[in-house]
Amino acid sequence: MTADPTVAQADVLVVGAGPTGLLLAGDLAAAGLKVTLLEQRAEESNLTRAFAVHARSLEQLDARDLADELIATGTALGSLQIFGRLTVDLSTLPSRFPFVLITPQSNTERLLERRALAAGVVLVRGARVVGLRQDSEGVELDAEPRGADPVPGTDPAPVRYRARYAVGADGVRSTVRELLGIAFPGQAVVNSVMLADVRLEHAPDELLSVGANEQGFAFVAPFGDGWYRVVAWDRDRQLPDGAPVELAEVRSLAGRVLGDDYGMHDARWLSRFHSDERQAPSYREGRVFLAGDAAHCHSPAGGQGLNTGLQDAANLSWKLAAAVQGWAPPGLLDSYQTERHPVGRRVLRTSGGLIRVALAQTTTTRVLRGAVSALADRLTPLARRGGRAVSGIDVSYAAHAPRGAHPLTGRRIPDLRLATPREHDPARLHEALRGGTFVLVGANPERGAKWAGAGRLTCVVPAGGLGTTVLVRPDGYAAWAAEHPSPEATAMALRSHLGAVPAP
């Protein structure tokens, strides 16, 4: 690719500085790539819809040394209630984070932005993408400056950016997706949902108060700093997104659905929106990828939107880094679509089912909802499986593992305890993953010395011994595993996944 001095050059262009784009850009820059992040907003926005960070996302943030700091900003809920009586117990999740964290999305963005900038990401705010072209060597984006002070009677000239790859993480109304001509089929699942951040005169008995009846749906969740998020939907009052929201309207509906309005007052934010169920059939077109809400959107039930986007970014970032650095195995970039599209489809299905049951007005579905409550005790195992699904803990790529592969291949590897013969050795797997490399967990770390020397691998020994040797991908899933492998078998696996290492 011939460099043009009039064009801003990068290895990867990321469009959209929400949680998905920030995590992705930060990972790429931490891997040594030159990354430009384009954000249409000229300034940071205080508006936030997402507020739930699930266990698997916290594990990904822990692998970036951000989880504990984020947890300090919010409230941890060890269980969720559905339909009034069915309790989803998250405290049994096999994770260091057996809960859902309630914290404004702005807190997650703040930590991810700080990390991205520290890693060297060039963040350009007020850049509205208006053009996209790609060829066999790279991608070009045209972005119009917004928020600038142009000469009267003129429009600011678009700035051209070029990179080897680009990622559209620019939300439901993704300009990148539209410029690529990728369809976004689906439908609206719920309209006129009201959001409010308020103070309360008295706190609910439960940390998370949820209710649904013939009048609508409402829930109240604490942010942990004296503010509460209220989500409310009035079955008989369906207004367009731009219609104003009055606190009295939210308070009245909450009182009718939950039995108490908790003395809501001093709203700092009021908004109305609709929620769609949509998914792009392809997450890739040539050298351009889609991630987060640009690739899929769904109902807010279960709070899975932000979390699914973070998982997209964690899956894609190391694959793009390997491609740019020249050691990606054949088909690695295609595996992003293979692995993440089914996950997005499942989230659409599960969140859609939850919201439809919660908002149902047909007699049959109301009876079913009542039966679920009545059988709550008997449904505990089902609720436990539901907790694993909503939390993201049970996401697995094992279905795409090669025939005859070890059963761990493609599965999430827990945060293993590690031997620490030296003072600064990582004590846990997530700490070892903070280098952004693959991690070889086994009794013979010297077998990975060549790849460790090339900066592609970290070698660790499990505490207490472990017969199984596991090669863990940077996103925490097993790329390969074997029982007591020979040195030759280990070397073959490392070459397959990390490429050949040039002789010194």
Rosetta blueprint (number, residue, H / E / L):
1 M L
2 T L
3 A L
4 D L
5 P L
6 T L
7 V L
8 A E
9 Q E
10 A L
11 D L
12 V E
13 L E
14 V E
15 V E
16 G L
17 A L
18 G L
19 P H
20 T H
21 G H
22 L H
23 L H
24 L H
25 A H
26 G H
27 D H
28 L H
29 A H
30 A H
31 A L
32 G L
33 L L
34 K L
35 V E
36 T E
37 L E
38 L E
39 E E
40 Q L
41 R L
42 A L
43 E L
44 E L
45 S L
46 N L
47 L L
48 T L
49 R L
50 A L
51 F L
52 A E
53 V E
54 H L
55 A H
56 R H
57 S H
58 L H
59 E H
60 Q H
61 L H
62 D H
63 A L
64 R L
65 D L
66 L L
67 A H
68 D H
69 E H
70 L H
71 I H
72 A L
73 T L
74 G L
75 T E
76 A E
77 L E
78 G L
79 S E
80 L E
81 Q E
82 I E
83 F L
84 G L
85 R L
86 L E
87 T E
88 V E
89 D E
90 L H
91 S H
92 T H
93 L L
94 P L
95 S L
96 R L
97 F L
98 P L
99 F L
100 V E
101 L E
102 I E
103 T L
104 P L
105 Q H
106 S H
107 N H
108 T H
109 E H
110 R H
111 L H
112 L H
113 E H
114 R H
115 R H
116 A H
117 L H
118 A H
119 A H
120 G L
121 V L
122 V E
123 L E
124 V E
125 R E
126 G L
127 A E
128 R E
129 V E
130 V E
131 G E
132 L E
133 R E
134 Q E
135 D L
136 S L
137 E L
138 G L
139 V E
140 E E
141 L E
142 D E
143 A E
144 E E
145 P E
146 R L
147 G L
148 A L
149 D L
150 P L
151 V L
152 P L
153 G L
154 T L
155 D L
156 P L
157 A L
158 P L
159 V E
160 R E
161 Y E
162 R E
163 A E
164 R L
165 Y E
166 A E
167 V E
168 G E
169 A L
170 D L
171 G L
172 V L
173 R L
174 S L
175 T H
176 V H
177 R H
178 E H
179 L H
180 L H
181 G L
182 I L
183 A L
184 F L
185 P L
186 G E
187 Q E
188 A E
189 V E
190 V E
191 N E
192 S E
193 V E
194 M E
195 L E
196 A E
197 D E
198 V E
199 R E
200 L L
201 E L
202 H L
203 A L
204 P L
205 D L
206 E L
207 L L
208 L L
209 S E
210 V E
211 G E
212 A E
213 N E
214 E L
215 Q L
216 G E
217 F E
218 A E
219 F E
220 V E
221 A E
222 P E
223 F L
224 G L
225 D L
226 G L
227 W L
228 Y E
229 R E
230 V E
231 V E
232 A E
233 W E
234 D E
235 R L
236 D L
237 R L
238 Q L
239 L L
240 P L
241 D L
242 G L
243 A L
244 P L
245 V L
246 E L
247 L H
248 A H
249 E H
250 V H
251 R H
252 S H
253 L H
254 A H
255 G H
256 R H
257 V H
258 L H
259 G L
260 D L
261 D L
262 Y L
263 G L
264 M L
265 H E
266 D E
267 A E
268 R E
269 W E
270 L E
271 S E
272 R E
273 F E
274 H E
275 S E
276 D E
277 E E
278 R E
279 Q E
280 A L
281 P L
282 S L
283 Y L
284 R E
285 E E
286 G L
287 R L
288 V E
289 F E
290 L E
291 A L
292 G H
293 D H
294 A H
295 A L
296 H E
297 C E
298 H L
299 S L
300 P L
301 A L
302 G L
303 G L
304 Q L
305 G H
306 L H
307 N H
308 T H
309 G H
310 L H
311 Q H
312 D H
313 A H
314 A H
315 N H
316 L H
317 S H
318 W H
319 K H
320 L H
321 A H
322 A H
323 A H
324 V H
325 Q H
326 G L
327 W L
328 A L
329 P L
330 P L
331 G L
332 L L
333 L L
334 D H
335 S H
336 Y H
337 Q H
338 T H
339 E H
340 R H
341 H H
342 P H
343 V H
344 G H
345 R H
346 R H
347 V H
348 L H
349 R H
350 T H
351 S H
352 G H
353 G H
354 L H
355 I H
356 R H
357 V H
358 A H
359 L L
360 A L
361 Q L
362 T L
363 T H
364 T H
365 T H
366 R H
367 V H
368 L H
369 R H
370 G H
371 A H
372 V H
373 S H
374 A H
375 L L
376 A L
377 D L
378 R L
379 L L
380 T H
381 P H
382 L H
383 A H
384 R H
385 R H
386 G H
387 G H
388 R H
389 A H
390 V H
391 S H
392 G L
393 I L
394 D L
395 V L
396 S L
397 Y L
398 A H
399 A H
400 H H
401 A L
402 P L
403 R L
404 G L
405 A L
406 H L
407 P L
408 L L
409 T L
410 G L
411 R L
412 R E
413 I L
414 P L
415 D L
416 L L
417 R E
418 L E
419 A L
420 T L
421 P L
422 R L
423 E L
424 H L
425 D L
426 P L
427 A L
428 R E
429 L H
430 H H
431 E H
432 A H
433 L H
434 R H
435 G H
436 G L
437 T L
438 F E
439 V E
440 L E
441 V E
442 G L
443 A L
444 N L
445 P H
446 E H
447 R H
448 G H
449 A H
450 K H
451 W H
452 A H
453 G H
454 A L
455 G L
456 R L
457 L E
458 T E
459 C E
460 V E
461 V L
462 P E
463 A L
464 G L
465 G L
466 L L
467 G L
468 T E
469 T E
470 V E
471 L E
472 V E
473 R L
474 P L
475 D L
476 G L
477 Y E
478 A E
479 A E
480 W E
481 A E
482 A E
483 E E
484 H L
485 P L
486 S L
487 P H
488 E H
489 A H
490 T H
491 A H
492 M H
493 A H
494 L H
495 R H
496 S H
497 H H
498 L H
499 G L
500 A L
501 V L
502 P L
503 A L
504 P L
